[in-house]
């Protein structure tokens, strides 16, 4: 075989490696014969099913945010690539892939380790019920589980199957019943064998394209090896321990107040047990975080950079797709940060309910 022929063989092999997955994904998806209620049951039953794969998210929610919320803003406005290994809800690892390296989250036995490749630093923390979103919350199975809480058969209908991760995945559409919701609908597609959600699309009210998409590009329903979710420290890594995870966790632990049992017509979630209020369930959720002056003013200033900002005595409001953000009050005063998948009307109503119904346990800040 001549050198030219050898290179032809190599080129053909490379072409096949690239073309075969593309061709598989281009094949039409045969729609499995399953009803919407049966598919919902199958997805619910797969809540703790093991899986692994490569995840990509696409966000179109451009939010101007201050330093305390910069990671959240990046997650919902940019393309995020992740590798994930999920043995169970208490044993998993999600690596966020960056241009210069990666940031890994490893979770076992109620403890989460965040390892930064660039900084060669590992941060160990407990996993509180109240915290800001992170990359692991946006993988399709986890996001779908949150969105489907309290959803019943009457709330769903079938949508055509599509090919996801090489599988003909049956589709389900969920339309929120709550009038406060700013979400028009959520579409998701699941692995027909395991029921694990493979792709989730969130549509804002009035939009024809999704505001946020998360999809498994590669997928296995086999249980990952225990070594895949184990953090192995090595010499030179700086390990720190954090008692307070983020601004939401800090406020929930230490702010001397308790929010009311319901705001904007949404009942408080059972996960709320401190100063931060979580309201609603599933697709329609709202979180209320108390802010000190030194936290509220920089966030107000950052929100003012948005082209569609609305500001008056009630607060500073920005909406991005189905997500709304309201910092109540005016400059120089303590405030509430209200954010969630609710309408602007619901946010303003929630601000009024908080002003009237919050119980203060100590000195007001």
C-alpha positions as CSV (number, residue, x, y, z in Angstrom):
1,X,0.0,0.0,0.0
2,X,1.4,3.4,-1.0
3,X,1.6,6.3,1.4
4,X,-1.2,8.0,-0.6
5,X,-3.4,5.0,-0.1
6,X,-2.6,4.8,3.6
7,X,-3.6,8.4,4.0
8,X,-6.8,7.7,2.1
9,X,-7.7,4.9,4.5
10,X,-7.0,7.1,7.5
11,X,-9.1,10.0,6.1
12,X,-11.9,7.6,5.4
13,X,-11.8,6.3,8.9
14,X,-11.9,9.8,10.4
15,X,-14.8,10.6,8.1
16,X,-16.7,7.6,9.3
17,X,-16.1,8.4,13.0
18,X,-17.5,11.9,12.5
19,X,-20.3,11.0,10.1
20,X,-21.8,8.0,11.8
21,X,-23.0,9.8,15.0
22,X,-24.3,12.7,12.8
23,X,-26.2,10.3,10.6
24,X,-27.7,8.5,13.6
25,X,-28.9,11.8,15.1
26,X,-30.3,12.9,11.7
27,X,-32.5,9.8,11.4
28,X,-36.2,10.5,12.0
29,X,-37.3,9.5,15.5
30,X,-40.0,6.8,15.7
31,X,-42.5,7.9,18.2
32,X,-43.1,5.2,20.9
33,X,-46.7,4.3,21.6
34,X,-47.0,5.8,25.1
35,X,-49.6,8.1,26.6
36,X,-48.7,11.4,28.3
37,X,-49.8,10.1,31.7
38,X,-47.8,6.9,31.3
39,X,-44.7,8.8,30.2
40,X,-45.1,11.1,33.2
41,X,-45.2,8.1,35.5
42,X,-42.1,6.6,33.8
43,X,-40.2,9.9,34.2
44,X,-41.3,10.1,37.9
45,X,-40.2,6.6,38.5
46,X,-36.7,7.3,37.1
47,X,-36.0,10.1,39.6
48,X,-33.1,8.3,41.3
49,X,-32.1,6.2,38.2
50,X,-28.3,6.3,37.6
51,X,-26.9,7.8,34.5
52,X,-23.8,9.5,33.0
53,X,-23.2,11.6,29.9
54,X,-22.1,14.8,28.3
55,X,-24.4,17.8,28.8
56,X,-24.7,21.1,27.0
57,X,-27.0,24.0,28.0
58,X,-27.9,27.1,26.0
59,X,-29.3,30.1,27.8
60,X,-30.7,33.3,26.3
61,X,-31.5,35.0,29.7
62,X,-29.2,38.0,29.7
63,X,-29.1,39.2,33.2
64,X,-26.8,42.0,34.5
65,X,-25.8,40.7,37.9
66,X,-23.4,41.7,40.7
67,X,-20.4,39.7,41.9
68,X,-22.4,37.6,44.3
69,X,-24.6,36.3,41.4
70,X,-22.1,36.2,38.6
71,X,-22.0,32.4,38.4
72,X,-25.8,32.3,38.2
73,X,-25.9,34.8,35.4
74,X,-23.3,32.9,33.4
75,X,-25.3,29.6,33.7
76,X,-28.5,31.0,32.3
77,X,-27.1,33.3,29.6
78,X,-24.2,31.4,28.1
79,X,-23.4,28.0,26.6
80,X,-22.3,25.6,29.3
81,X,-20.6,22.2,28.7
82,X,-20.5,19.6,31.4
83,X,-19.6,15.9,32.0
84,X,-21.8,14.2,34.6
85,X,-21.8,10.9,36.5
86,X,-24.9,10.3,38.6
87,X,-25.0,7.2,40.9
88,X,-27.8,8.6,43.1
89,X,-29.1,11.9,44.4
90,X,-26.5,11.7,47.2
91,X,-23.6,10.4,45.1
92,X,-22.7,12.3,41.9
93,X,-20.1,14.4,40.1
94,X,-20.6,17.2,37.6
95,X,-17.6,18.8,35.8
96,X,-18.2,22.2,34.2
97,X,-15.8,22.4,31.2
98,X,-14.1,25.7,30.6
99,X,-11.8,27.0,28.0
100,X,-8.9,27.1,30.5
101,X,-9.8,24.0,32.5
102,X,-12.8,22.9,34.5
103,X,-14.6,23.3,37.8
104,X,-15.9,20.1,39.4
105,X,-18.7,19.5,41.8
106,X,-18.4,16.2,43.8
107,X,-21.2,15.3,46.1
108,X,-21.4,12.5,48.6
109,X,-23.1,12.0,52.0
110,X,-24.5,15.6,52.2
111,X,-21.1,17.2,51.5
112,X,-20.1,18.9,48.3
113,X,-16.6,19.6,47.1
114,X,-16.0,22.2,44.5
115,X,-12.6,21.8,42.9
116,X,-11.2,24.5,40.6
117,X,-8.6,23.3,38.2
118,X,-7.3,26.8,37.4
119,X,-6.9,27.7,41.1
120,X,-5.8,24.3,42.3
121,X,-8.2,24.8,45.1
122,X,-11.0,22.6,46.7
123,X,-13.8,24.0,48.8
124,X,-15.7,21.7,51.1
125,X,-19.2,22.6,52.2
126,X,-22.4,21.1,53.5
127,X,-25.3,21.1,51.0
128,X,-28.0,23.5,52.4
129,X,-31.6,23.3,51.3
130,X,-31.5,27.1,50.5
131,X,-28.7,28.2,48.1
132,X,-28.1,29.8,44.7
133,X,-28.4,27.6,41.6
134,X,-25.3,25.8,40.4
135,X,-24.3,23.8,37.3
136,X,-25.5,20.5,38.7
137,X,-29.0,21.9,39.0
138,X,-29.2,22.4,35.2
139,X,-28.5,18.8,33.9
140,X,-31.7,17.5,32.3
141,X,-32.7,14.9,34.9
142,X,-32.3,17.3,37.8
143,X,-34.0,20.3,36.2
144,X,-36.9,18.1,34.9
145,X,-37.4,16.6,38.4
146,X,-37.7,20.1,39.8
147,X,-40.1,21.3,37.1
148,X,-42.3,18.3,37.4
149,X,-42.9,18.5,41.1
150,X,-46.7,18.4,41.8
151,X,-47.4,18.0,38.1
152,X,-50.4,15.6,37.5
153,X,-51.6,13.8,34.4
154,X,-54.1,16.6,33.6
155,X,-51.2,19.1,33.2
156,X,-49.3,17.2,30.5
157,X,-49.7,16.2,26.9
158,X,-47.6,14.4,24.4
159,X,-45.4,16.2,21.8
160,X,-43.6,14.4,18.9
161,X,-40.6,12.3,19.7
162,X,-37.2,13.6,18.7
163,X,-33.8,12.0,18.5
164,X,-31.7,12.9,21.5
165,X,-28.3,11.3,22.3
166,X,-28.9,8.8,19.5
167,X,-32.3,7.7,21.0
168,X,-35.8,8.2,19.7
169,X,-37.0,10.0,22.8
170,X,-40.8,10.5,23.5
171,X,-41.8,14.0,24.3
172,X,-44.0,15.6,27.0
173,X,-45.3,19.2,27.3
174,X,-46.2,20.7,30.6
175,X,-48.3,23.9,30.8
176,X,-48.4,25.7,34.2
177,X,-51.8,26.1,35.7
178,X,-50.8,29.0,38.1
179,X,-51.8,32.5,36.8
180,X,-48.7,33.9,38.3
181,X,-46.4,31.9,36.0
182,X,-44.3,33.7,33.3
183,X,-43.6,30.3,31.6
184,X,-45.8,29.4,28.7
185,X,-44.7,25.8,28.6
186,X,-41.9,23.3,29.2
187,X,-41.1,20.5,26.7
188,X,-39.0,17.6,27.7
189,X,-37.9,14.3,26.1
190,X,-36.9,11.1,28.0
191,X,-35.0,7.9,27.3
192,X,-37.7,5.4,26.3
193,X,-36.1,2.6,28.3
194,X,-35.1,4.2,31.6
195,X,-37.4,7.2,31.7
196,X,-34.4,9.5,32.4
197,X,-35.0,13.0,30.9
198,X,-32.6,13.8,28.1
199,X,-33.6,17.2,27.0
200,X,-35.6,20.1,28.5
201,X,-36.7,23.3,26.8
202,X,-38.3,26.2,28.8
203,X,-40.5,28.7,26.8
204,X,-41.4,32.2,28.1
205,X,-44.9,33.4,27.7
206,X,-45.3,34.8,24.1
207,X,-42.0,33.4,22.8
208,X,-41.7,31.0,19.9
209,X,-38.2,29.8,20.8
210,X,-36.9,28.4,24.1
211,X,-35.3,30.7,26.6
212,X,-33.3,27.9,28.1
213,X,-32.3,24.4,26.8
214,X,-30.4,21.6,28.5
215,X,-29.6,18.4,26.7
216,X,-27.6,15.2,27.1
217,X,-25.5,14.9,24.0
218,X,-24.1,11.5,25.1
219,X,-25.9,9.2,27.5
220,X,-25.6,5.9,29.4
221,X,-28.2,4.6,31.8
222,X,-25.7,2.2,33.4
223,X,-24.6,3.0,37.0
224,X,-21.2,4.8,36.9
225,X,-18.3,3.2,38.8
226,X,-17.8,4.4,42.4
227,X,-14.4,5.8,41.3
228,X,-16.1,8.3,38.9
229,X,-17.8,10.2,41.7
230,X,-14.8,10.1,44.2
231,X,-12.7,13.2,44.7
232,X,-9.0,12.3,45.0
233,X,-6.9,15.1,46.6
234,X,-3.3,15.4,45.6
235,X,-0.3,17.3,47.0
236,X,-0.4,21.0,46.3
237,X,-4.2,21.3,46.3
238,X,-5.4,24.0,48.8
239,X,-8.5,22.6,50.7
240,X,-10.8,25.0,52.6
241,X,-14.0,24.4,54.5
242,X,-16.9,26.8,54.2
243,X,-19.7,27.1,56.8
244,X,-21.6,29.6,54.5
245,X,-22.0,28.6,50.9
246,X,-23.3,31.8,49.3
247,X,-25.4,34.9,49.9
248,X,-28.7,33.0,50.0
249,X,-27.3,30.5,52.5
250,X,-25.9,33.3,54.7
251,X,-29.2,35.2,54.7
252,X,-31.1,32.1,55.5
253,X,-28.9,31.3,58.5
254,X,-28.4,34.7,60.0
255,X,-31.0,37.3,58.9
256,X,-33.2,38.1,62.0
257,X,-36.5,37.7,60.3
258,X,-39.1,35.3,59.0
259,X,-41.1,35.9,55.7
260,X,-44.8,35.3,55.6
261,X,-46.4,32.0,54.8
262,X,-47.5,33.1,51.3
263,X,-46.7,35.9,48.9
264,X,-48.3,36.7,45.6
265,X,-50.8,33.9,46.2
266,X,-48.1,31.3,46.3
267,X,-47.7,29.2,49.4
268,X,-44.3,28.8,51.1
269,X,-42.4,25.6,50.3
270,X,-41.7,23.0,53.0
271,X,-37.9,23.6,52.3
272,X,-38.2,27.1,53.8
273,X,-37.1,27.1,57.5
274,X,-35.2,30.4,57.9
275,X,-35.1,34.0,56.6
276,X,-35.2,33.0,52.9
277,X,-38.6,32.2,51.5
278,X,-39.2,29.7,48.7
279,X,-42.7,29.9,47.3
280,X,-44.6,27.9,44.7
281,X,-43.6,24.5,43.2
282,X,-42.6,23.1,39.9
283,X,-42.6,25.5,37.0
284,X,-43.9,28.4,39.0
285,X,-41.5,29.3,41.7
286,X,-40.4,32.4,43.5
287,X,-37.6,33.0,46.0
288,X,-37.3,35.9,48.4
289,X,-33.8,36.7,49.8
290,X,-33.3,39.5,52.4
291,X,-30.4,41.8,51.5
292,X,-28.5,44.2,53.6
293,X,-27.8,47.7,52.3
294,X,-24.3,46.8,51.2
295,X,-25.6,43.9,49.2
296,X,-28.7,45.6,47.8
297,X,-27.2,48.8,46.4
298,X,-24.5,47.1,44.2
299,X,-27.2,44.8,42.8
300,X,-29.6,47.7,42.1
301,X,-26.8,49.5,40.3
302,X,-26.0,46.5,38.2
303,X,-29.6,45.9,37.2
304,X,-29.8,49.5,36.1
305,X,-27.5,48.6,33.2
306,X,-30.2,46.5,31.6
307,X,-31.9,48.2,28.6
308,X,-35.4,47.2,29.8
309,X,-35.0,48.0,33.5
310,X,-38.0,49.5,35.3
311,X,-37.4,51.5,38.5
312,X,-39.7,53.3,40.8
313,X,-40.5,53.4,44.6
314,X,-41.4,49.8,44.5
315,X,-38.0,48.7,43.4
316,X,-35.7,47.9,40.4
317,X,-37.1,45.3,38.1
318,X,-35.5,43.4,35.2
319,X,-37.1,40.6,33.2
320,X,-35.3,38.1,30.9
321,X,-37.5,35.6,29.2
322,X,-39.5,33.8,31.9
323,X,-37.2,35.0,34.7
324,X,-37.9,38.1,36.7
325,X,-35.6,39.9,39.1
326,X,-36.8,42.6,41.5
327,X,-34.8,44.4,44.2
328,X,-37.3,46.1,46.4
329,X,-37.2,49.7,47.7
330,X,-34.7,52.4,46.8
331,X,-31.0,53.2,47.2
332,X,-29.6,53.2,50.7
333,X,-32.2,50.9,52.1
334,X,-32.3,47.2,53.0
335,X,-34.3,45.2,50.5
336,X,-35.6,41.9,49.3
337,X,-34.3,40.2,46.2
338,X,-37.3,38.6,44.5
339,X,-36.6,36.3,41.6
340,X,-38.3,33.4,39.8
341,X,-40.5,32.3,37.0
342,X,-43.4,34.6,37.8
343,X,-44.8,37.8,36.1
344,X,-43.8,41.3,37.0
345,X,-47.3,41.8,38.5
346,X,-46.6,38.8,40.8
347,X,-43.2,40.2,41.8
348,X,-44.7,43.6,42.8
349,X,-47.5,41.9,44.7
350,X,-44.9,39.7,46.5
351,X,-43.0,42.8,47.5
352,X,-46.1,44.3,49.1
353,X,-46.8,41.0,50.9
354,X,-43.3,40.9,52.3
355,X,-43.5,44.5,53.5
356,X,-46.7,43.8,55.4
357,X,-46.2,40.2,56.5
358,X,-42.5,39.8,57.5
359,X,-41.8,39.1,61.2
360,X,-38.6,40.7,62.5
361,X,-36.9,38.8,65.3
362,X,-34.2,41.3,66.1
363,X,-32.7,44.6,65.0
364,X,-33.9,45.7,61.6
365,X,-31.1,46.2,59.1
